[in-house]
Amino acid sequence: MGNIPLTILYTGLFGLLMAILSIRVSFARARADIEFGDGGKPDLTTRIRVFGNFTEHVPIMLLMFLVLELAHTRALLLHGLGTGLLFARIIHAVCLKVESPPTSWRRMGRFVSALGTWLILLTMSLLLIKPYILQ
């Protein structure tokens, strides 16, 4: 399957999630007959931000994942990072909804998804710079 099978797998999975998030934005715009922006619709604003937050975090993290795989990081650790990030991003998409007031489980889901994303980003960053720190 080549030299980077895990990166291929997780890039495909994140691509599917990105497609779903993008389609959700497009359908909401079509339903509200809004060509650009959010038209002041809170639900559309939220969908746009979920997609935006995904695109702000996932691409650099997939690049870091690729570099870690090329540096021969153990597959079990890579699966943990990839699966953890995938679940964090799914939880984020599910729990970020416009409600008044927001439910406690949605708040907890947002907290868990943000914390999970940050911890995985920090872990990958430290794994990448560890060889330079420990010299």
N, C-alpha and C positions, 0 to 999 in steps of 0.2 A: 504493500500500500504506500510505499514511499518512506521518506525520512520523517514526516511530520503528521502521522495519522491522528494524533489526539487534537492537534490544532485544527485539522480538517474537520473532525467531528464537532468540536465546540463552535467553530466558525459557522458550520451549517446549522446547528441548533440556535445560535444567536441570530442568524439570518432569518430563520423561521419566526422567531419572536419579534424581530424588527418588522417583518412583513405584516404580522398581525397588528402590531401597534400602528403602523402606517395606514393599514386598511381601516382601522377604527377611526382615525382622524379623517380620512377621505370620506367615509360613509357619513360621519357626523356633519361634515361640511355640506355634503350633497343633501342630506335631510333638512338642514337649516338654510339651504340655498345661499351659502357663503362661499365665495370664490377664494378670498385671501383673508388671512388673520382668523380671529375667533368671533367676530361680529358681536362681541359683548356677551357671548353665551358661556356661562361658567363651565358647563360640561365639556364644551369644545376646548376651552382654555386648558382644562385639566388634561384632556387627551393629548393636546399639543405638548404640554409640559412633560407628560410621561414619556412620549416619544423623544422629546428634546433631551431629557435627563438620560435616557438610554443612549442616545448618540453622543452625549458628552462623556460618558464613562466607558462604555463597552469597547469602542474601537482601540483606545490606547491599552486597555486591559488585555484584549486579544493579541495585540502586538507583543506585550510583555509575556503573555502565555507562550507565544511562538518562540521568543528568545529563550525563555526558560526551557522549553522542549529541546531547542537546538543545543542548549548547554547541558543536555542529558540529565535534567531533573527527573527524579523517580516518577514513574507513571502514576502510582497511587497518590502522590502529592498533587500532581497535575489534575487528576480526576477530582480530587477534593476541592481544589481551587475552581475548576471549571463548573462542577456541579453546584458548589456553594454560590458562585456568582449567578448561575442560571436561576437558581431558586430565589436568590435575593431580588433579581430583576423581575421575576414573575410576581413575587409577593408585592413589590413596589407597584407594578401595574394594576394588580387587583385591589390593593388597599388605598390607592390614591384616587379618591372619588369626591365629588362635591356633595357634602351633606351638611345640614345645619341642625343641630350640632354634630360634629363627627363622632362616630361611635368609638368606644374604647379599644375594640379589637382592630379597627382600622388604624388608630393612632399607634397601637403596638406593632402592627404590621409595617407601618411606615418606618418606625424606629428600628425594627429588626432588619428591614431591607436596607436602610441607609447604613446602619452599623455593619451589616454583613458586607456590603459593597466596600466600605472604607477599610475594613479589616483585611479583606482579600487584596485590595489595592496596596495597602501597607505591607502585607506579607510578600506579595510579588516584588514590590520595590526593594525590600530588604534582602530577599533572595538574590536579586540581580546585583546589588551593590556589595553583598557579603564578601565576595572574593577580593574586592578592593580595600575593604575595611580590615580584613584579617591578614593582610600581607605583613 
